[in-house]
Amino acid sequence: MGIEILGVSMDSVRRQKNFRHKYDFPYRLLSDPEGVLVHGFGAWGPKKFMGKEYEGILRSSFLIDEQGSIEKVWAKVKTKSHASDVLQDLG
């Protein structure tokens, strides 16, 4: 489809490399330790886990065109169905 996939987290470059190799990801994972991209894209906010509230990265995906404009946002991504959800939306 001519789409480049990039993953971003606030982990270090070393942790991103280890994670990528461990799970044999076929795409690049970017390190954003200062949270510039994460905060800039609004992917940081309140989360809940086992009744506890905390701040963290909100799993989100963005379709960005060649000019850098955001075409589509998938918020509150469910990891098990996300790939098929994106393919269905793009198909």
PDB file as gemmi writes it, atoms N, CA and C in Angstrom:
CRYST1    1.000    1.000    1.000  90.00  90.00  90.00 P 1                      
ATOM      1  N   MET A   1       0.817  -1.201   0.000  1.00  0.00           N  
ATOM      2  CA  MET A   1       0.000   0.000   0.000  1.00  0.00           C  
ATOM      3  C   MET A   1       0.862   1.267   0.000  1.00  0.00           C  
ATOM      4  N   GLY A   2       2.185   1.109   0.032  1.00  0.00           N  
ATOM      5  CA  GLY A   2       3.062   2.272   0.036  1.00  0.00           C  
ATOM      6  C   GLY A   2       3.077   3.016   1.356  1.00  0.00           C  
ATOM      7  N   ILE A   3       2.798   2.331   2.440  1.00  0.00           N  
ATOM      8  CA  ILE A   3       2.736   2.954   3.765  1.00  0.00           C  
ATOM      9  C   ILE A   3       3.952   2.529   4.573  1.00  0.00           C  
ATOM     10  N   GLU A   4       4.608   3.505   5.193  1.00  0.00           N  
ATOM     11  CA  GLU A   4       5.714   3.201   6.088  1.00  0.00           C  
ATOM     12  C   GLU A   4       5.191   3.212   7.519  1.00  0.00           C  
ATOM     13  N   ILE A   5       5.512   2.171   8.267  1.00  0.00           N  
ATOM     14  CA  ILE A   5       5.052   2.056   9.649  1.00  0.00           C  
ATOM     15  C   ILE A   5       6.214   2.371  10.579  1.00  0.00           C  
ATOM     16  N   LEU A   6       5.963   3.262  11.548  1.00  0.00           N  
ATOM     17  CA  LEU A   6       6.943   3.612  12.564  1.00  0.00           C  
ATOM     18  C   LEU A   6       6.280   3.481  13.924  1.00  0.00           C  
ATOM     19  N   GLY A   7       6.998   2.927  14.867  1.00  0.00           N  
ATOM     20  CA  GLY A   7       6.524   2.871  16.240  1.00  0.00           C  
ATOM     21  C   GLY A   7       7.302   3.881  17.070  1.00  0.00           C  
ATOM     22  N   VAL A   8       6.650   4.459  18.067  1.00  0.00           N  
ATOM     23  CA  VAL A   8       7.307   5.446  18.918  1.00  0.00           C  
ATOM     24  C   VAL A   8       7.004   5.133  20.374  1.00  0.00           C  
ATOM     25  N   SER A   9       8.039   5.185  21.202  1.00  0.00           N  
ATOM     26  CA  SER A   9       7.823   5.129  22.643  1.00  0.00           C  
ATOM     27  C   SER A   9       8.865   6.003  23.319  1.00  0.00           C  
ATOM     28  N   MET A  10       8.724   6.180  24.604  1.00  0.00           N  
ATOM     29  CA  MET A  10       9.656   7.002  25.352  1.00  0.00           C  
ATOM     30  C   MET A  10      10.819   6.175  25.900  1.00  0.00           C  
ATOM     31  N   ASP A  11      10.919   4.924  25.488  1.00  0.00           N  
ATOM     32  CA  ASP A  11      12.044   4.079  25.888  1.00  0.00           C  
ATOM     33  C   ASP A  11      13.320   4.525  25.188  1.00  0.00           C  
ATOM     34  N   SER A  12      14.455   4.118  25.730  1.00  0.00           N  
ATOM     35  CA  SER A  12      15.747   4.457  25.137  1.00  0.00           C  
ATOM     36  C   SER A  12      15.929   3.726  23.806  1.00  0.00           C  
ATOM     37  N   VAL A  13      16.896   4.188  23.032  1.00  0.00           N  
ATOM     38  CA  VAL A  13      17.226   3.546  21.755  1.00  0.00           C  
ATOM     39  C   VAL A  13      17.592   2.078  22.009  1.00  0.00           C  
ATOM     40  N   ARG A  14      18.377   1.830  23.021  1.00  0.00           N  
ATOM     41  CA  ARG A  14      18.788   0.456  23.345  1.00  0.00           C  
ATOM     42  C   ARG A  14      17.587  -0.441  23.638  1.00  0.00           C  
ATOM     43  N   ARG A  15      16.658   0.046  24.448  1.00  0.00           N  
ATOM     44  CA  ARG A  15      15.459  -0.750  24.768  1.00  0.00           C  
ATOM     45  C   ARG A  15      14.605  -0.983  23.530  1.00  0.00           C  
ATOM     46  N   GLN A  16      14.506   0.033  22.668  1.00  0.00           N  
ATOM     47  CA  GLN A  16      13.740  -0.112  21.429  1.00  0.00           C  
ATOM     48  C   GLN A  16      14.374  -1.176  20.537  1.00  0.00           C  
ATOM     49  N   LYS A  17      15.704  -1.153  20.403  1.00  0.00           N  
ATOM     50  CA  LYS A  17      16.401  -2.162  19.589  1.00  0.00           C  
ATOM     51  C   LYS A  17      16.167  -3.554  20.141  1.00  0.00           C  
ATOM     52  N   ASN A  18      16.310  -3.711  21.449  1.00  0.00           N  
ATOM     53  CA  ASN A  18      16.097  -5.021  22.075  1.00  0.00           C  
ATOM     54  C   ASN A  18      14.661  -5.513  21.864  1.00  0.00           C  
ATOM     55  N   PHE A  19      13.694  -4.627  22.036  1.00  0.00           N  
ATOM     56  CA  PHE A  19      12.286  -4.981  21.859  1.00  0.00           C  
ATOM     57  C   PHE A  19      12.020  -5.394  20.415  1.00  0.00           C  
ATOM     58  N   ARG A  20      12.557  -4.619  19.474  1.00  0.00           N  
ATOM     59  CA  ARG A  20      12.367  -4.908  18.048  1.00  0.00           C  
ATOM     60  C   ARG A  20      12.930  -6.274  17.684  1.00  0.00           C  
ATOM     61  N   HIS A  21      14.129  -6.556  18.173  1.00  0.00           N  
ATOM     62  CA  HIS A  21      14.755  -7.846  17.864  1.00  0.00           C  
ATOM     63  C   HIS A  21      14.047  -9.001  18.569  1.00  0.00           C  
ATOM     64  N   LYS A  22      13.637  -8.802  19.806  1.00  0.00           N  
ATOM     65  CA  LYS A  22      12.951  -9.851  20.565  1.00  0.00           C  
ATOM     66  C   LYS A  22      11.675 -10.311  19.867  1.00  0.00           C  
ATOM     67  N   TYR A  23      10.911  -9.345  19.328  1.00  0.00           N  
ATOM     68  CA  TYR A  23       9.638  -9.670  18.691  1.00  0.00           C  
ATOM     69  C   TYR A  23       9.713  -9.683  17.169  1.00  0.00           C  
ATOM     70  N   ASP A  24      10.918  -9.510  16.619  1.00  0.00           N  
ATOM     71  CA  ASP A  24      11.157  -9.572  15.177  1.00  0.00           C  
ATOM     72  C   ASP A  24      10.232  -8.632  14.404  1.00  0.00           C  
ATOM     73  N   PHE A  25      10.119  -7.389  14.894  1.00  0.00           N  
ATOM     74  CA  PHE A  25       9.274  -6.400  14.215  1.00  0.00           C  
ATOM     75  C   PHE A  25       9.858  -6.057  12.858  1.00  0.00           C  
ATOM     76  N   PRO A  26       9.023  -5.960  11.840  1.00  0.00           N  
ATOM     77  CA  PRO A  26       9.509  -5.623  10.502  1.00  0.00           C  
ATOM     78  C   PRO A  26       9.558  -4.120  10.236  1.00  0.00           C  
ATOM     79  N   TYR A  27       9.381  -3.296  11.258  1.00  0.00           N  
ATOM     80  CA  TYR A  27       9.394  -1.851  11.064  1.00  0.00           C  
ATOM     81  C   TYR A  27      10.226  -1.173  12.142  1.00  0.00           C  
ATOM     82  N   ARG A  28      10.552   0.077  11.896  1.00  0.00           N  
ATOM     83  CA  ARG A  28      11.404   0.819  12.820  1.00  0.00           C  
ATOM     84  C   ARG A  28      10.626   1.278  14.051  1.00  0.00           C  
ATOM     85  N   LEU A  29      11.338   1.268  15.185  1.00  0.00           N  
ATOM     86  CA  LEU A  29      10.801   1.787  16.439  1.00  0.00           C  
ATOM     87  C   LEU A  29      11.652   2.992  16.830  1.00  0.00           C  
ATOM     88  N   LEU A  30      11.006   4.121  17.032  1.00  0.00           N  
ATOM     89  CA  LEU A  30      11.710   5.351  17.355  1.00  0.00           C  
ATOM     90  C   LEU A  30      11.711   5.596  18.862  1.00  0.00           C  
ATOM     91  N   SER A  31      12.811   6.143  19.337  1.00  0.00           N  
ATOM     92  CA  SER A  31      12.961   6.483  20.742  1.00  0.00           C  
ATOM     93  C   SER A  31      12.664   7.965  20.937  1.00  0.00           C  
ATOM     94  N   ASP A  32      11.770   8.272  21.862  1.00  0.00           N  
ATOM     95  CA  ASP A  32      11.368   9.656  22.148  1.00  0.00           C  
ATOM     96  C   ASP A  32      11.427   9.871  23.662  1.00  0.00           C  
ATOM     97  N   PRO A  33      12.640   9.786  24.262  1.00  0.00           N  
ATOM     98  CA  PRO A  33      12.738   9.834  25.721  1.00  0.00           C  
ATOM     99  C   PRO A  33      12.224  11.129  26.356  1.00  0.00           C  
ATOM    100  N   GLU A  34      12.273  12.234  25.620  1.00  0.00           N  
ATOM    101  CA  GLU A  34      11.758  13.497  26.169  1.00  0.00           C  
ATOM    102  C   GLU A  34      10.257  13.648  25.938  1.00  0.00           C  
ATOM    103  N   GLY A  35       9.674  12.766  25.129  1.00  0.00           N  
ATOM    104  CA  GLY A  35       8.237  12.798  24.889  1.00  0.00           C  
ATOM    105  C   GLY A  35       7.786  13.878  23.926  1.00  0.00           C  
ATOM    106  N   VAL A  36       8.687  14.377  23.093  1.00  0.00           N  
ATOM    107  CA  VAL A  36       8.328  15.450  22.161  1.00  0.00           C  
ATOM    108  C   VAL A  36       7.225  14.991  21.209  1.00  0.00           C  
ATOM    109  N   LEU A  37       7.414  13.848  20.555  1.00  0.00           N  
ATOM    110  CA  LEU A  37       6.382  13.320  19.651  1.00  0.00           C  
ATOM    111  C   LEU A  37       5.153  12.859  20.419  1.00  0.00           C  
ATOM    112  N   VAL A  38       5.387  12.132  21.494  1.00  0.00           N  
ATOM    113  CA  VAL A  38       4.278  11.583  22.286  1.00  0.00           C  
ATOM    114  C   VAL A  38       3.341  12.695  22.746  1.00  0.00           C  
ATOM    115  N   HIS A  39       3.891  13.753  23.303  1.00  0.00           N  
ATOM    116  CA  HIS A  39       3.057  14.870  23.774  1.00  0.00           C  
ATOM    117  C   HIS A  39       2.509  15.678  22.600  1.00  0.00           C  
ATOM    118  N   GLY A  40       3.335  15.870  21.572  1.00  0.00           N  
ATOM    119  CA  GLY A  40       2.909  16.645  20.407  1.00  0.00           C  
ATOM    120  C   GLY A  40       1.713  16.040  19.685  1.00  0.00           C  
ATOM    121  N   PHE A  41       1.633  14.718  19.684  1.00  0.00           N  
ATOM    122  CA  PHE A  41       0.517  14.036  19.033  1.00  0.00           C  
ATOM    123  C   PHE A  41      -0.635  13.757  19.996  1.00  0.00           C  
ATOM    124  N   GLY A  42      -0.519  14.238  21.225  1.00  0.00           N  
ATOM    125  CA  GLY A  42      -1.594  14.032  22.201  1.00  0.00           C  
ATOM    126  C   GLY A  42      -1.727  12.588  22.647  1.00  0.00           C  
ATOM    127  N   ALA A  43      -0.605  11.860  22.620  1.00  0.00           N  
ATOM    128  CA  ALA A  43      -0.631  10.440  22.969  1.00  0.00           C  
ATOM    129  C   ALA A  43      -0.164  10.192  24.405  1.00  0.00           C  
ATOM    130  N   TRP A  44      -0.389  11.156  25.279  1.00  0.00           N  
ATOM    131  CA  TRP A  44      -0.052  11.027  26.702  1.00  0.00           C  
ATOM    132  C   TRP A  44      -1.261  11.475  27.494  1.00  0.00           C  
ATOM    133  N   GLY A  45      -1.629  10.696  28.498  1.00  0.00           N  
ATOM    134  CA  GLY A  45      -2.775  11.101  29.290  1.00  0.00           C  
ATOM    135  C   GLY A  45      -3.121  10.098  30.358  1.00  0.00           C  
ATOM    136  N   PRO A  46      -4.280  10.277  30.972  1.00  0.00           N  
ATOM    137  CA  PRO A  46      -4.698   9.409  32.075  1.00  0.00           C  
ATOM    138  C   PRO A  46      -5.048   8.001  31.585  1.00  0.00           C  
ATOM    139  N   LYS A  47      -4.610   7.017  32.380  1.00  0.00           N  
ATOM    140  CA  LYS A  47      -4.890   5.610  32.089  1.00  0.00           C  
ATOM    141  C   LYS A  47      -5.344   4.940  33.381  1.00  0.00           C  
ATOM    142  N   LYS A  48      -5.958   3.795  33.231  1.00  0.00           N  
ATOM    143  CA  LYS A  48      -6.377   2.994  34.385  1.00  0.00           C  
ATOM    144  C   LYS A  48      -5.917   1.563  34.186  1.00  0.00           C  
ATOM    145  N   PHE A  49      -5.437   0.962  35.271  1.00  0.00           N  
ATOM    146  CA  PHE A  49      -5.079  -0.455  35.246  1.00  0.00           C  
ATOM    147  C   PHE A  49      -5.339  -1.014  36.629  1.00  0.00           C  
ATOM    148  N   MET A  50      -6.191  -2.017  36.682  1.00  0.00           N  
ATOM    149  CA  MET A  50      -6.560  -2.673  37.937  1.00  0.00           C  
ATOM    150  C   MET A  50      -7.019  -1.658  38.987  1.00  0.00           C  
ATOM    151  N   GLY A  51      -7.836  -0.703  38.548  1.00  0.00           N  
ATOM    152  CA  GLY A  51      -8.404   0.283  39.451  1.00  0.00           C  
ATOM    153  C   GLY A  51      -7.482   1.436  39.811  1.00  0.00           C  
ATOM    154  N   LYS A  52      -6.246   1.389  39.340  1.00  0.00           N  
ATOM    155  CA  LYS A  52      -5.297   2.443  39.660  1.00  0.00           C  
ATOM    156  C   LYS A  52      -5.180   3.401  38.474  1.00  0.00           C  
ATOM    157  N   GLU A  53      -5.214   4.702  38.756  1.00  0.00           N  
ATOM    158  CA  GLU A  53      -5.088   5.706  37.704  1.00  0.00           C  
ATOM    159  C   GLU A  53      -3.661   6.242  37.688  1.00  0.00           C  
ATOM    160  N   TYR A  54      -3.156   6.480  36.481  1.00  0.00           N  
ATOM    161  CA  TYR A  54      -1.815   7.011  36.306  1.00  0.00           C  
ATOM    162  C   TYR A  54      -1.713   7.662  34.931  1.00  0.00           C  
ATOM    163  N   GLU A  55      -0.630   8.376  34.670  1.00  0.00           N  
ATOM    164  CA  GLU A  55      -0.383   9.013  33.384  1.00  0.00           C  
ATOM    165  C   GLU A  55       0.547   8.100  32.577  1.00  0.00           C  
ATOM    166  N   GLY A  56       0.274   8.001  31.279  1.00  0.00           N  
ATOM    167  CA  GLY A  56       1.122   7.177  30.433  1.00  0.00           C  
ATOM    168  C   GLY A  56       0.813   7.377  28.967  1.00  0.00           C  
ATOM    169  N   ILE A  57       1.519   6.610  28.141  1.00  0.00           N  
ATOM    170  CA  ILE A  57       1.308   6.684  26.699  1.00  0.00           C  
ATOM    171  C   ILE A  57      -0.029   6.046  26.354  1.00  0.00           C  
ATOM    172  N   LEU A  58      -0.819   6.765  25.573  1.00  0.00           N  
ATOM    173  CA  LEU A  58      -2.103   6.269  25.091  1.00  0.00           C  
ATOM    174  C   LEU A  58      -1.859   5.624  23.735  1.00  0.00           C  
ATOM    175  N   ARG A  59      -2.092   4.334  23.636  1.00  0.00           N  
ATOM    176  CA  ARG A  59      -1.846   3.638  22.362  1.00  0.00           C  
ATOM    177  C   ARG A  59      -2.720   4.246  21.279  1.00  0.00           C  
ATOM    178  N   SER A  60      -2.054   4.815  20.302  1.00  0.00           N  
ATOM    179  CA  SER A  60      -2.737   5.507  19.213  1.00  0.00           C  
ATOM    180  C   SER A  60      -1.969   5.273  17.930  1.00  0.00           C  
ATOM    181  N   SER A  61      -2.653   5.399  16.818  1.00  0.00           N  
ATOM    182  CA  SER A  61      -2.009   5.329  15.503  1.00  0.00           C  
ATOM    183  C   SER A  61      -2.479   6.507  14.680  1.00  0.00           C  
ATOM    184  N   PHE A  62      -1.590   6.975  13.823  1.00  0.00           N  
ATOM    185  CA  PHE A  62      -1.865   8.139  12.988  1.00  0.00           C  
ATOM    186  C   PHE A  62      -1.485   7.823  11.555  1.00  0.00           C  
ATOM    187  N   LEU A  63      -2.367   8.138  10.635  1.00  0.00           N  
ATOM    188  CA  LEU A  63      -2.064   8.035   9.212  1.00  0.00           C  
ATOM    189  C   LEU A  63      -1.695   9.442   8.766  1.00  0.00           C  
ATOM    190  N   ILE A  64      -0.444   9.607   8.327  1.00  0.00           N  
ATOM    191  CA  ILE A  64       0.082  10.920   7.961  1.00  0.00           C  
ATOM    192  C   ILE A  64       0.426  10.899   6.479  1.00  0.00           C  
ATOM    193  N   ASP A  65      -0.056  11.892   5.747  1.00  0.00           N  
ATOM    194  CA  ASP A  65       0.192  11.923   4.301  1.00  0.00           C  
ATOM    195  C   ASP A  65       1.600  12.456   3.990  1.00  0.00           C  
ATOM    196  N   GLU A  66       1.928  12.501   2.707  1.00  0.00           N  
ATOM    197  CA  GLU A  66       3.253  12.906   2.255  1.00  0.00           C  
ATOM    198  C   GLU A  66       3.600  14.343   2.653  1.00  0.00           C  
ATOM    199  N   GLN A  67       2.605  15.181   2.866  1.00  0.00           N  
ATOM    200  CA  GLN A  67       2.841  16.569   3.251  1.00  0.00           C  
ATOM    201  C   GLN A  67       2.918  16.749   4.769  1.00  0.00           C  
ATOM    202  N   GLY A  68       2.724  15.673   5.518  1.00  0.00           N  
ATOM    203  CA  GLY A  68       2.796  15.743   6.970  1.00  0.00           C  
ATOM    204  C   GLY A  68       1.478  16.031   7.650  1.00  0.00           C  
ATOM    205  N   SER A  69       0.379  15.994   6.911  1.00  0.00           N  
ATOM    206  CA  SER A  69      -0.947  16.222   7.500  1.00  0.00           C  
ATOM    207  C   SER A  69      -1.521  14.918   8.028  1.00  0.00           C  
ATOM    208  N   ILE A  70      -2.147  14.981   9.179  1.00  0.00           N  
ATOM    209  CA  ILE A  70      -2.776  13.793   9.753  1.00  0.00           C  
ATOM    210  C   ILE A  70      -4.081  13.542   9.018  1.00  0.00           C  
ATOM    211  N   GLU A  71      -4.180  12.381   8.399  1.00  0.00           N  
ATOM    212  CA  GLU A  71      -5.366  11.985   7.637  1.00  0.00           C  
ATOM    213  C   GLU A  71      -6.375  11.231   8.501  1.00  0.00           C  
ATOM    214  N   LYS A  72      -5.883  10.438   9.445  1.00  0.00           N  
ATOM    215  CA  LYS A  72      -6.772   9.616  10.277  1.00  0.00           C  
ATOM    216  C   LYS A  72      -6.072   9.327  11.594  1.00  0.00           C  
ATOM    217  N   VAL A  73      -6.863   9.235  12.666  1.00  0.00           N  
ATOM    218  CA  VAL A  73      -6.354   8.885  13.984  1.00  0.00           C  
ATOM    219  C   VAL A  73      -7.135   7.686  14.501  1.00  0.00           C  
ATOM    220  N   TRP A  74      -6.408   6.706  14.990  1.00  0.00           N  
ATOM    221  CA  TRP A  74      -7.011   5.574  15.687  1.00  0.00           C  
ATOM    222  C   TRP A  74      -6.616   5.744  17.148  1.00  0.00           C  
ATOM    223  N   ALA A  75      -7.564   6.058  18.000  1.00  0.00           N  
ATOM    224  CA  ALA A  75      -7.308   6.263  19.424  1.00  0.00           C  
ATOM    225  C   ALA A  75      -7.732   5.025  20.202  1.00  0.00           C  
ATOM    226  N   LYS A  76      -7.181   4.884  21.387  1.00  0.00           N  
ATOM    227  CA  LYS A  76      -7.508   3.745  22.262  1.00  0.00           C  
ATOM    228  C   LYS A  76      -7.385   2.425  21.503  1.00  0.00           C  
ATOM    229  N   VAL A  77      -6.239   2.234  20.899  1.00  0.00           N  
ATOM    230  CA  VAL A  77      -5.963   1.058  20.077  1.00  0.00           C  
ATOM    231  C   VAL A  77      -6.033  -0.232  20.894  1.00  0.00           C  
ATOM    232  N   LYS A  78      -6.681  -1.219  20.341  1.00  0.00           N  
ATOM    233  CA  LYS A  78      -6.717  -2.570  20.914  1.00  0.00           C  
ATOM    234  C   LYS A  78      -5.693  -3.400  20.136  1.00  0.00           C  
ATOM    235  N   THR A  79      -4.650  -3.850  20.817  1.00  0.00           N  
ATOM    236  CA  THR A  79      -3.535  -4.492  20.114  1.00  0.00           C  
ATOM    237  C   THR A  79      -3.942  -5.740  19.338  1.00  0.00           C  
ATOM    238  N   LYS A  80      -4.885  -6.491  19.834  1.00  0.00           N  
ATOM    239  CA  LYS A  80      -5.265  -7.744  19.162  1.00  0.00           C  
ATOM    240  C   LYS A  80      -5.971  -7.521  17.832  1.00  0.00           C  
ATOM    241  N   SER A  81      -6.704  -6.429  17.695  1.00  0.00           N  
ATOM    242  CA  SER A  81      -7.477  -6.213  16.470  1.00  0.00           C  
ATOM    243  C   SER A  81      -7.014  -5.014  15.644  1.00  0.00           C  
ATOM    244  N   HIS A  82      -6.009  -4.305  16.118  1.00  0.00           N  
ATOM    245  CA  HIS A  82      -5.647  -3.041  15.481  1.00  0.00           C  
ATOM    246  C   HIS A  82      -5.202  -3.196  14.027  1.00  0.00           C  
ATOM    247  N   ALA A  83      -4.354  -4.160  13.740  1.00  0.00           N  
ATOM    248  CA  ALA A  83      -3.880  -4.332  12.362  1.00  0.00           C  
ATOM    249  C   ALA A  83      -5.045  -4.563  11.406  1.00  0.00           C  
ATOM    250  N   SER A  84      -5.957  -5.432  11.764  1.00  0.00           N  
ATOM    251  CA  SER A  84      -7.098  -5.687  10.889  1.00  0.00           C  
ATOM    252  C   SER A  84      -8.035  -4.475  10.817  1.00  0.00           C  
ATOM    253  N   ASP A  85      -8.161  -3.721  11.916  1.00  0.00           N  
ATOM    254  CA  ASP A  85      -8.985  -2.513  11.905  1.00  0.00           C  
ATOM    255  C   ASP A  85      -8.422  -1.489  10.919  1.00  0.00           C  
ATOM    256  N   VAL A  86      -7.099  -1.307  10.929  1.00  0.00           N  
ATOM    257  CA  VAL A  86      -6.459  -0.342  10.031  1.00  0.00           C  
ATOM    258  C   VAL A  86      -6.619  -0.798   8.592  1.00  0.00           C  
ATOM    259  N   LEU A  87      -6.335  -2.066   8.318  1.00  0.00           N  
ATOM    260  CA  LEU A  87      -6.468  -2.572   6.952  1.00  0.00           C  
ATOM    261  C   LEU A  87      -7.893  -2.427   6.433  1.00  0.00           C  
ATOM    262  N   GLN A  88      -8.872  -2.667   7.300  1.00  0.00           N  
ATOM    263  CA  GLN A  88     -10.273  -2.512   6.904  1.00  0.00           C  
ATOM    264  C   GLN A  88     -10.572  -1.047   6.578  1.00  0.00           C  
ATOM    265  N   ASP A  89     -10.078  -0.134   7.401  1.00  0.00           N  
ATOM    266  CA  ASP A  89     -10.304   1.295   7.148  1.00  0.00           C  
ATOM    267  C   ASP A  89      -9.630   1.772   5.873  1.00  0.00           C  
ATOM    268  N   LEU A  90      -8.460   1.236   5.570  1.00  0.00           N  
ATOM    269  CA  LEU A  90      -7.709   1.674   4.397  1.00  0.00           C  
ATOM    270  C   LEU A  90      -8.131   0.974   3.123  1.00  0.00           C  
ATOM    271  N   GLY A  91      -8.767  -0.195   3.271  1.00  0.00           N  
ATOM    272  CA  GLY A  91      -9.151  -1.001   2.109  1.00  0.00           C  
ATOM    273  C   GLY A  91     -10.272  -0.424   1.386  1.00  0.00           C  
TER     274      GLY A  91                                                      
END                                                                             
